[in-house]
Amino acid sequence: MSAYNQPLGGNEMARFGGPATMMRLPAQPTAEGLDVAFIGIPMDIGTSNRSGTRHGPRQIRDESRMLRPFNMATGAAPFEHLQVADIGDVPINTFDLKKSVDIITDYYNGVLAHGAIPLTLGGDHTLTWPILRAIKAKHGPVALIHVDAHADINDTMFGEEVAHGCPFRRAWEDGCLINEKVFQIGLRGTGYSPDDFDWGRKNGWTVVQAEECWHKSLKPLMADIRAQIGDAPVYLSYDIDSLDPAFAPGTGTVEPGGLTIWQGLEIVRGCAGLNLVGGDLVEVSPPYDLSGNTALVGANLLYEMLCVLPGVPQGRQVG
């Protein structure tokens, strides 16, 4: 019997049964004793268009029931090397976004105090800022790989400094980021001015617009990013709307011309070897995809994040 927690297998319990946790893993109330903690943040009070991401963590967990422990493409077997569990949801104040930001930071301070790496099921993108505040308190400023259709560097939205379009401006102001090691991938769509994307460039960030990714593999891009990041601690924030809405319609601010699923997999798998200290998958809005496929893709990307964490050997590479 393994010393590590294992997902409940499909031959032990039918896929439509069992615990409603990420990958049907054991649940526990804190991150004590864990190497990795799956955490939900059921929040959409920071959204600016279509809401519904408060239901994201629950459906991501539900759709994760099909995931198996061994990665057939990379050879990664995370449950043979890491102690992983689902520790439930952050108890946000759904009537107060600013209070929720502080609740999230306090919660993640506790998770990180146990030495666990947090992998977060969102929830709207506001949540990344308070997580990065906790990450900074533990690790200092970090490199960032941010996959998204939008830069999320607005100074304000409707005069408010806290919203899902502002997290990386706030994180930058708080000194959470290593400027020359920030990479934004997949940005696209219409804007108000060139500065919507150029603000990051002016601060030393690397911005890779979606059009630069069309019709090609992103393995060379990720090799370059790994070389630039080196051994610095790095956080991965993945907004599901980075994918073209043909693949992931269940989100709040869709933009055509996005990344493909296989490019998304290349990005996450391309993080293998980096000193990942946390990651999130945000902006899944189940009401806009009744098939559940958007949440299914999100669950798979979170599993791929788990597979590239430090301590998980990469056995092979297909493709």
N, C-alpha and C positions, 0 to 999 in steps of 0.2 A: 504493500500500500504506500502511495506517495506521501512524502512529508508535506507536500504543497497542496493547497486547495485546488480542486479540479472542477471544471464545468460539469453539470449534470448531463450525462450522455443520452443520446437519442434511443439507445437500446435499454436504458434503465427506466426512462420515463418518456412517453410520447412527447414530441416537440411542442404540442399545444398545451402541455401540462407542466407542472413543476413550479419552482419559485419564480416570481416576477422580478428577477434581478438581472444585471448585465451578464449575459451568457449563462444564466441560471447558476451563477456562482454562489457560494455561501455568502450570507449577509452578516455584518457585524456593526455595532453602533459607533465604533471609532476606528481610527487607522492603526491602533496599537498592534504591533507585531507584523505589520504588512510592509512589503516592498512597494506595492502599487495599490492605490485605492481608486475605484470607480465611484464618482460622485455626481449626483444630479443637481442641477439648479433650475427648477421649474419656474422660469421668469419670462415675462414678455412686456413688462411695464416700461421698458426702455425702447420699444419699437416705434417706428415712425410711419409705417404703412399698414401692412396686414399683420395682425397679431396672431397668437396661437402657439408661440414657442414655449409657453408654460406647459404645454402637453408634450413637448419634445422628449424629455428624459424618459417618460413612461413608455412612449411608443418605440424609442430606440431600444430600450430594454426588451420590449416585447418582440421586436423584429430580430434581436440578437439571439433568439432561441435556436436559430439554424446554424450558428457558428460552432465549429469544431475546434479542438485545441491545437492541431498541428497545421502550420502554414505550408501548403503544398508547393507554393511558388518559391519561397525563400528558405525553407527548411527550418524556420524558427519554431521552437517549442516552448513558448514562454512559461507554461505551467509546470515545466520541469526545472525551472531556474528561479522563479519568482513566486513569492507568496502574495496572492491577489484576492481581493474580496470587494464586494459592493457595500459601501457604507451608507447608502441611502441618499437623501436629499438635504440640501442646505435649507434651514427654516427661514426663508426670506420674509420680509414684510411686504406682502403683495399690494399694499396701499401706499407704500413709501419707497421710492426708488433709492433716494439718498441714504436712508437707513439700511436698505438692503445691501448697498455697496459696503457699508461698514460691517454688517453681519457676515458677508462673504469673506472679507479680509480676516476677520477674527476666526472664522471657521477654518480657513486654510492655514492660518498660523498654527492651529492645533494639529491639523493633518501633517504639516511639515515638521512639527516638533517631534513627531513619531518617526521621522525619517522616511516616510512614504512618498512616492511620486504620485501626484494627483492627475488622473485622467477624467476630464469633466464632460458630462452630457448636458448640453444647453437646450433651451435657454437662449435669450438674446445676447448679442455680442457685448453689451454693457459689462457683462460679468468678467470679461478678461482683464479689465483694469484692476478691480480689487484683488483678483488672483495674483496679478503681477506685483502688486504691492506686497503681498505676503511672500512671493517668490524672492523679491529683492531683499526683504528682511532676512531671509534664510541664506541666499546665495550671492547677494549683491546684484548689480546690473547684469542683464542677460542679453544674449543674442536672441533674435526673434525671426521665426519663419511664419509669415502671415499669409494665408491663402484665402482669397476673397475676391468678390466682384467690386468691392468698394474699399477705399483707403481707410475709412473710419478715423479721419484725423480732423474732423470739424472742431472748431473752437467752441461753438455753441450750436444748439438746435432749438429754435423758438426761445432763444435767450437762456437756455439751460445748458450747463456744462456737463451734465450727466445724461447720456443717452447712448443708444447703440451705434451712433455715428461718430462718437467722440472718444472711444476708449484708448486709442493709441496716442492721441494728443495728450490726454491726461497722464498716461504712463510715461510719456516723454518728459512732461513737466515734472513728474515725481522722480525722475532719474532712474527709472526701472530698466532702461534699454541701453545697450552698447550701440551707439549710433551707426558706426561703420559696419556693424554686423546685423543690420535689420534688412530683411528681404520680404517684399510684398509681391505676390505672384497671382496673376489672373485678373487684375484690375481692368475694368472696361465700362462701357455704357456712356451715357450723356453726363454732362456736368455743368457747373455754373461758371467755371473758368479753368484755365490750365493748371492753376494752383491746387485744384482738387487732388491732382496726382503729384504735382511738382513740389508741394510743400515738403514731402518726405525726401525727395531728391536733394532739395536745398539743405537739408539737415544731414546729408551723407548716407541716406538710405538707398538701397537698390530697389527700383520699381520695375517689375516685369509685367507689362500689360498683356492681356489675353491674346491680342493679335500677334504678339511675338511668340506665342506658344502654338499657334494653329499648325496643323498638319505635320507635327514632328514629335519625336520622343523628348521627354524632359530629363532623361538620365544625364546628358551632358550639363544641363543647368544645375542639377543637384550635385554633381561632382564638383562644379565650380563653387557652389555655396558651401559645401563641406570644407573645401580647401580654405575658403575665406574665414569660416567660423573657427576652424581648428578645434582646440580642446575647451573653448569657452562654454559655460553653461548656456543652454538654449531652450527656449519655450516655443512650442508649435501650436498655433491657433488656426483652426480650419473652419471657415464659414462654408456651410453647404451650398450657399449661393455662388460660390466660385465655379461650381459645375454648371454647365449649360442646363437651362430648364427642361430640355428634352430628357435629361437624366434625373433631375432633382427639382420637380415643380413645387414640392411642398415646402415653400419658404416665403418670407414676407416681402422681399425686395428683389424680384427676379430681373435678370438682365440677359438678353440673348447674346450668343457668340462666346459662350464660356468654355471652360475646360471639359474634357471628356473624363469618364470614370477611370479609364486606364491611365490618363495623365495624373489624376488624383492619386492613384495607387503608386505611380512612379515617384511622386513628390514625397509621400509618407515613407515608402520603402527606401527612398534616397536619403533619409535621415539616419539610417543605420550607421553606427560608428560615431555619431555625435553624442555629446554629453547632455542628453535630454533630461530636463528636470521637471517637466510637466507638459500637458497638452490639453486642448479642448476641441470639441466638435459642437458648433453652435448653429442657431437659426433654423433648425428643423421645425416646421409648422405643420403638424399632421392634418389640420382641417383642409389644407390645400392639396393633399395627395391621399385620396381615400384608398388607393392601392397599398399604401404603406411602403412603397419602394424607396422614397426619399429617406425615411428612417432606416430602412434596411441598408442602404448605402452608407448612411452615417454610422451604423453599428459596425459595419465592416471596416470603415476607416479608423474607428477607435480600436478595433482589434489589431489593425496593422500598426497603429501607434504603439500598442503594447508589445508587438513583436520586434520593434526596433529600439526598445529601451536598453540602457546599459545593463549588461549581465545576461543578455539573450544572444547566444551564438547564432550566426546566420549560416545555415548548413549548405545552402546551394542558391543559385540564382537562375530561374527559368526566364528565357527571353532576353 
